Amino acid sequence: MCIRDSQRRVHGRVVNHITTKLEEKRQLLTAKKTQVEFRIQSGNLFLTEQEKPFLHVHLNEFNFSQVFYHDDSGKNDLQIKAFGIKNLDEIGNEYESILSRYTAEVDESNMFTMRNYYIYVPGLTQDTRWKVFQHYEIKIPALTIRLTEDIYTKFYNFLFWEQDDDPEQQVSRSRKASGHAATKKKDGGGGKSAEKKEKTTGEEESPNRKSEMNQINAPSFYRSIRIGDLKASFSYKSKSRLKRLKDIRLAIDPFVSYSTLGNNKIVFDEFVKHVKKRALKLVFSIVGQKIGISSGDIVIGEEIDAKDTEKKRKLLFGDQTS
């Protein structure tokens, strides 16, 4: 309970601080400082694990633009006309192609569009700057996704290998560490240690609250995030029969989030949670001897009874009740 209260307090202080600094920035005149643009007509990217490639990404018409302004703000614009992703662990079978357009018809829209607007504001100490995304938006068209459990794990670990959990949890750990250090001082430091410990545990001591905030390692703050609706034909290969899905048609409503403190890993995890929750309601809306989706009358795997259905739900999405 104390940890949860501390997390709420930290989040509230961060939001208030950022809001104040943004208001100060708004008074400044904004002028363009620098603009950078580059284009890749066609390219290939290989992701490796222990020097062995496991993923191949082919890009067509990759366009990126970045603008910097004098008030320490900027905007990014990324557009990819077409791309495909291959699973190099599944060469020669249906799971070799991880991602492609859902329809074979010519589609003039970009396969991936990302735009964001950001500004840097001073942190709670003079030597820190925090990045605030005013708006972050991603759009993708209908896709065919054929994913294996192994390749998802490898890809996830590759993307976020150096990103820790969210800053609020870092603060909780830093408080435990500082408390441990205070105990050591008491054991070998003489009569003043008790007085120091009493000060560090006081809720009203603002310097300590500030020191908690200083433990946050360069957080990003997302005022607004929007990832457009996801329509896909989805298959999932797993060693567990209960986790396997085949050609499921998904229609997931847009993911929208406000006032998010964290990093790219936090945003990605929240988006995946959103997709799982919506897919849970869609996939398991009809429970019987067969599980199907009314929009396409698509059968998921084999005939399984309601008991196996519940096991499958928990394995795929966790024990969610809402």
Solvent accessible surface area in square Angstrom, and as a share of the most:
residue,aa,sasa,rsa
1,M,176,0.79
2,C,106,0.64
3,I,79,0.40
4,R,132,0.48
5,D,59,0.30
6,S,2,0.01
7,Q,18,0.08
8,R,145,0.53
9,R,52,0.19
10,V,1,0.01
11,H,52,0.23
12,G,29,0.28
13,R,73,0.27
14,V,0,0.00
15,V,36,0.21
16,N,101,0.52
17,H,27,0.12
18,I,2,0.01
19,T,72,0.42
20,T,74,0.43
21,K,47,0.20
22,L,8,0.04
23,E,81,0.37
24,E,95,0.42
25,K,35,0.15
26,R,157,0.57
27,Q,131,0.58
28,L,104,0.52
29,L,174,0.87
30,T,77,0.45
31,A,56,0.43
32,K,117,0.50
33,K,128,0.54
34,T,63,0.36
35,Q,81,0.36
36,V,67,0.39
37,E,116,0.52
38,F,99,0.41
39,R,172,0.63
40,I,69,0.35
41,Q,117,0.52
42,S,66,0.42
43,G,17,0.16
44,N,91,0.47
45,L,92,0.46
46,F,103,0.43
47,L,13,0.07
48,T,59,0.34
49,E,80,0.36
50,Q,175,0.78
51,E,166,0.74
52,K,136,0.58
53,P,57,0.36
54,F,5,0.02
55,L,4,0.02
56,H,35,0.16
57,V,17,0.10
58,H,66,0.29
59,L,25,0.13
60,N,53,0.27
61,E,65,0.29
62,F,34,0.14
63,N,43,0.22
64,F,40,0.17
65,S,26,0.16
66,Q,42,0.19
67,V,6,0.04
68,F,70,0.29
69,Y,49,0.19
70,H,120,0.53
71,D,16,0.08
72,D,53,0.28
73,S,17,0.11
74,G,3,0.03
75,K,76,0.32
76,N,18,0.09
77,D,37,0.19
78,L,25,0.13
79,Q,53,0.24
80,I,15,0.08
81,K,62,0.26
82,A,30,0.23
83,F,31,0.13
84,G,25,0.24
85,I,28,0.14
86,K,90,0.38
87,N,1,0.01
88,L,49,0.24
89,D,62,0.32
90,E,27,0.12
91,I,106,0.54
92,G,72,0.69
93,N,67,0.34
94,E,96,0.43
95,Y,19,0.07
96,E,39,0.17
97,S,50,0.32
98,I,13,0.07
99,L,27,0.13
100,S,44,0.28
101,R,51,0.18
102,Y,99,0.38
103,T,56,0.33
104,A,113,0.88
105,E,134,0.60
106,V,134,0.77
107,D,52,0.27
108,E,126,0.56
109,S,54,0.35
110,N,42,0.22
111,M,5,0.02
112,F,45,0.19
113,T,16,0.09
114,M,22,0.10
115,R,88,0.32
116,N,4,0.02
117,Y,96,0.36
118,Y,11,0.04
119,I,12,0.06
120,Y,53,0.20
121,V,1,0.00
122,P,62,0.39
123,G,6,0.06
124,L,39,0.19
125,T,38,0.22
126,Q,195,0.87
127,D,127,0.66
128,T,49,0.29
129,R,131,0.48
130,W,8,0.03
131,K,50,0.21
132,V,0,0.00
133,F,16,0.07
134,Q,67,0.30
135,H,56,0.25
136,Y,41,0.16
137,E,39,0.17
138,I,32,0.16
139,K,103,0.44
140,I,40,0.21
141,P,23,0.15
142,A,35,0.27
143,L,6,0.03
144,T,26,0.15
145,I,27,0.14
146,R,55,0.20
147,L,32,0.16
148,T,6,0.04
149,E,53,0.24
150,D,84,0.44
151,I,3,0.01
152,Y,67,0.26
153,T,70,0.41
154,K,53,0.22
155,F,61,0.26
156,Y,48,0.18
157,N,81,0.42
158,F,85,0.35
159,L,72,0.36
160,F,21,0.09
161,W,194,0.68
162,E,124,0.55
163,Q,54,0.24
164,D,71,0.37
165,D,38,0.20
166,D,25,0.13
167,P,5,0.03
168,E,29,0.13
169,Q,76,0.34
170,Q,20,0.09
171,V,0,0.00
172,S,11,0.07
173,R,109,0.40
174,S,21,0.14
175,R,87,0.32
176,K,129,0.55
177,A,64,0.49
178,S,69,0.44
179,G,36,0.35
180,H,113,0.50
181,A,51,0.39
182,A,22,0.17
183,T,60,0.35
184,K,128,0.54
185,K,126,0.54
186,K,98,0.42
187,D,119,0.62
188,G,73,0.71
189,G,52,0.50
190,G,53,0.51
191,G,75,0.73
192,K,152,0.64
193,S,11,0.07
194,A,57,0.44
195,E,98,0.44
196,K,113,0.48
197,K,80,0.34
198,E,128,0.57
199,K,117,0.50
200,T,70,0.41
201,T,90,0.52
202,G,22,0.21
203,E,97,0.43
204,E,142,0.64
205,E,56,0.25
206,S,73,0.47
207,P,86,0.54
208,N,41,0.21
209,R,71,0.26
210,K,89,0.38
211,S,51,0.33
212,E,18,0.08
213,M,2,0.01
214,N,71,0.36
215,Q,90,0.40
216,I,10,0.05
217,N,112,0.58
218,A,87,0.67
219,P,6,0.04
220,S,20,0.13
221,F,7,0.03
222,Y,4,0.02
223,R,87,0.32
224,S,21,0.14
225,I,3,0.01
226,R,88,0.32
227,I,14,0.07
228,G,8,0.08
229,D,64,0.33
230,L,16,0.08
231,K,112,0.48
232,A,7,0.05
233,S,14,0.09
234,F,37,0.15
235,S,1,0.01
236,Y,31,0.12
237,K,81,0.34
238,S,9,0.06
239,K,179,0.76
240,S,39,0.25
241,R,102,0.37
242,L,31,0.15
243,K,42,0.18
244,R,107,0.39
245,L,11,0.05
246,K,72,0.31
247,D,47,0.25
248,I,0,0.00
249,R,107,0.39
250,L,16,0.08
251,A,71,0.55
252,I,4,0.02
253,D,66,0.34
254,P,43,0.27
255,F,16,0.07
256,V,69,0.40
257,S,25,0.16
258,Y,151,0.57
259,S,49,0.32
260,T,20,0.11
261,L,11,0.06
262,G,1,0.01
263,N,34,0.17
264,N,84,0.43
265,K,40,0.17
266,I,29,0.15
267,V,21,0.12
268,F,55,0.23
269,D,46,0.24
270,E,71,0.32
271,F,35,0.14
272,V,31,0.18
273,K,110,0.47
274,H,20,0.09
275,V,27,0.15
276,K,80,0.34
277,K,59,0.25
278,R,78,0.28
279,A,6,0.05
280,L,16,0.08
281,K,118,0.50
282,L,53,0.26
283,V,3,0.02
284,F,24,0.10
285,S,76,0.49
286,I,84,0.43
287,V,76,0.44
288,G,30,0.29
289,Q,129,0.57
290,K,102,0.43
291,I,1,0.01
292,G,14,0.13
293,I,4,0.02
294,S,100,0.64
295,S,93,0.60
296,G,24,0.23
297,D,117,0.61
298,I,26,0.13
299,V,64,0.37
300,I,2,0.01
301,G,45,0.43
302,E,102,0.46
303,E,107,0.48
304,I,13,0.06
305,D,68,0.35
306,A,61,0.47
307,K,150,0.64
308,D,35,0.18
309,T,6,0.04
310,E,74,0.33
311,K,101,0.43
312,K,8,0.03
313,R,35,0.13
314,K,92,0.39
315,L,88,0.44
316,L,26,0.13
317,F,23,0.09
318,G,32,0.31
319,D,102,0.53
320,Q,49,0.22
321,T,136,0.79
322,S,86,0.56
